[in-house]
Amino acid sequence: MSASSPPPSMLHPEDRPDPAAETWPWTALILAGTVAWVALAAVESRLLAAGTSPWALVRSASTLVVAPGVAAVLLQDARVRAATVGGMGAVRWPYALIALAFPPASVGYLLHQRRRAR
């Protein structure tokens, strides 16, 4: 690194010398979002009566916040991995589309990605 170039922390992740350190939070966020979606689905189906306000709140949170969040994090993980270790290419899009409706499908993405890394 020359004196005129910015430190790696100021560079875009794709321009850093070792962006592999950036991949760790995405797996945790994918798993946390999946667990949150499963918990909300369990609360919705077991504890709440359909059509009530709490049911609508839980349903909205799971379908409008958590599921798209998991899909977005999945795409972000794939983007960072593409910059570091070859990535998942076009395979990430079907996983993200399925995760919009059923976030536990992101576990399949993680398993697929792990198998590819071997």
Summary of the structure (lengths in Angstrom):
residues: 118
radius of gyration: 17.8
end to end distance: 31.6
largest distance: 64.1
contacts: 313
relative contact order: 0.14
helix: 79%
strand: 0%
